Amino acid sequence: MPKEIQPENTSRYSAYKLWIKAPNPMVTFIKTFDVTNIVRMVKRKNLKFNMLMAYCIGKAVENVKEFYILPVGNKLIQYDTLAVNIIVKNKNSDINSCDIPFSSDLDEFNKDYLKHTAECAENCKDIDLSSERMVIGTSAITNTELDGAVGIYSGVFNNPFIIWGRYRKKFFRYYLPVSFQFHHTQMDGIHAGKFLENLQSEINKL
C-alpha cells in the first residue's frame, strides 16, 4: 500500500531539497538498445513486441529501490508494487491509458497485458492503478523511427517515462533508440544508468 514518507528519512533528502521546487526537474537520457532477442521472441513465440519491452522494463526496475519512491506535489510517496503503463489505440481510433500490473512471471504479465489492453480498446476507458502501484509510463510510436524524444514536464505527473519508435535492422541485428525521462528528486543519473544497463540485460536474458 502506498504511503507518505518523510524526505529527511530517505537517501533522497539532498536531491529533494535541490529539485522538488525546480521549474523543470526532469532529466532525459537516450540510449540505443539491441532488441534482436525481443524480435526473435516475437517471431518464435507469437508474442507482442511492446508487451516484451514492457516486461523487460518492469524486470529492470524491480530491484532499483529509487523507482519505488515518487515525488507527488511536495510529498514523497513510497510504493511496494509496480505497474507499466501502455498507451492503447481504441476502437474509435483515439487513445487510452492502460496500467498493467507488473509480474515477474512472463506468462502472467502477458495474460494481464492482453486482457487489459483489449478492455481499453473496446471500452475506450483508461485503466488507472496509480493509487495502488508505482507506474512506469511508456509510449510506443511505432509508425516511425525515432532517434530520441524529450517529454514535456506538466508539473502533475512525475513518473518515469519511456518512449520508443519503430526498431531498425542493421545487418542481422535489430536496434531501438529509447528515451528515458525521470524526476531528479526520485533518482540521480547513476540510478538511471543502472536501470538502462539492467534493461539491456533483461532483453538479452529473455
N, C-alpha and C positions, 0 to 999 in steps of 0.2 A: 504494500500500500504506500503511495507517495506521501512524503512528509516534509514539512519545512525544517531546515537545519540552519544553525547559526553560522554565518560565514567564518567567524573567528575560530570556530572549532574544526575547520577543514584546511586541507593543504592549498585551497584556492583563495585564501583570505587576501594575500597580497594582490593577486590578479583581480579579485573582486573590487578592492579599493581603487585600482587603476582603471578598470574597464566598465564597471556596472553603469556608470553615467556618461560614458563616452558617446559622442554623436554617432559614430559608426564603429562598434566594437567587433565587427565581423572580419574574418580573415579567410581568404580563398587560396587553396593550393590546387594545382593542376598537375596530374600525373598520367602517363600513358601506361596502360596495363596490357600484358599479354593474356588474351582471353581465349587462346586456342583450345584450352581444356574445356571451357564452357561450350564453345561451338561444337566440339566433338560430342559432349554430353547431350546437347540439343538434338544432334543427328542420330546418335546411337540409342537414346532412351526416349525420344519424342517429348522432351521437356521444354519449357519456355525459357528463352534466354534471360528475360527480365526477372523471372522467378529465381533463376540460379544466381544472378547478380545480387538480388535482394537477400537471398540466403547467405551468400558469402559475406555480404556487408554485416549481417547480423552476427555471423560467426566471428568476424574480425573485430567487432566492438564488444562482444560479451565479456571479455576479460580485461577490458581497459576501463578502470574504475571511474575515470573522468567523464565518461559518457553517461553515467548514471546520475550526475548532478547537473541540473539545468537552471540557469537564471530565468526567473519569471517575474517581471516587474523589477522590484528591488530585492526580491527574495531569492534564496537558493532552495530548490526542491530536489529531494533525493528519491530516486525510484529504485525498485528492485527487480523489475522485469522490463523487457524491450518489445517494441513493435517496429516494423518497417512500413513506411507509407508508400503507396503506389498511386500514381495518377492514372485514372481509368477513363477511357473513352466510352461514353454510354450510348444507348440505342438512339438517342436524339442527336448524336454527333457532337455533344457537349462533353464536358469532363466532370468527374467527381473524384474526391479524395478518399482513399481506402487504406485504412491501417490494418496490417496483417500481424497478428500476434506472433512473436518470434519463438520458434522451437529449434533446438539444435538437431532434431531429427528431421532429415530432409523430406522423408515421405509425409510426415505430419505437416511440415511447413508448406509443402506443395499442395496438399489437400486443402489447407486453410486458404492459400493463395487463390486457387481455382474457385473455391466456394465464395469467398468474399468479393473477388473482382467480378464474378458473374452476377452476384447480387447487386453490386453498384451499377454495373452496365444495364441491368434490367430495370431496377427501381429508380435509377437516377438520383440516388441519395448517398450522401457521404457516410462512411463508417469511421467514427472517431473514437480512438482508445486513449487519447491524451490525458484523460483524467485518471487512468489506471496505469499506463505504461510510459516509459521514455520512448518517444517516437523519433526514429531516424528518417528524415524526409528524402525522397528520391523523385527524380523526373527524367523519363527516358524520351528523348526527342529523336525517334528512330527514322523519321522521314528524311534525315540529312546527316552528314558527317559534321561533327563539331570538333574544333581544336581546343575549345575551352568555353567556360561560361562563368559569369560573375553574377551572383544573386543580388537582389535589392533588399536592403535592410528596412523592414517595416516598423521595427520597434515593438512589434507584438509577438511574432514567432521567432524565438531564439534557437530553435532546434537545429542540430547539424543537418546539412542539406547536400545531397549528392546528385549531380546532373551528368548524363552522358547522352551521346547521339548514336549514330549507326557505326558499328565496328567496321574496320577496313582490313583487307587482306594484303599481306606483303610476302611474296614467295609462298611458303607453305604454312605461315603463321597468321594469326588474327590479332589485331591490336585495337584498343579502345581508349581514347583520352577521357579522363574522368575529372570533373570539377568537384572539389570538396570545400564547402563553406562551414565555418564554425565560429561560435562566440568566444572571444578571447577570455572572458570570465570563466568559461567552462573548461578550457584546456589551452595549453601552450603549443607552440609549433612542434616540440618534441613528441607530445602525445598524438598530435595529428599525423606526424610522420610515422609513429608506431602503428597507428591504425592503417595507413596506406600500405606499409610493409606487410601487416597482417592480412590485408585484403588480397594482395598478390599471392601470399602463401596459401590462403584458403582456396583461391581459384585453382592453384596448382594441385591441391590435395583432393579436389572433388573426385 
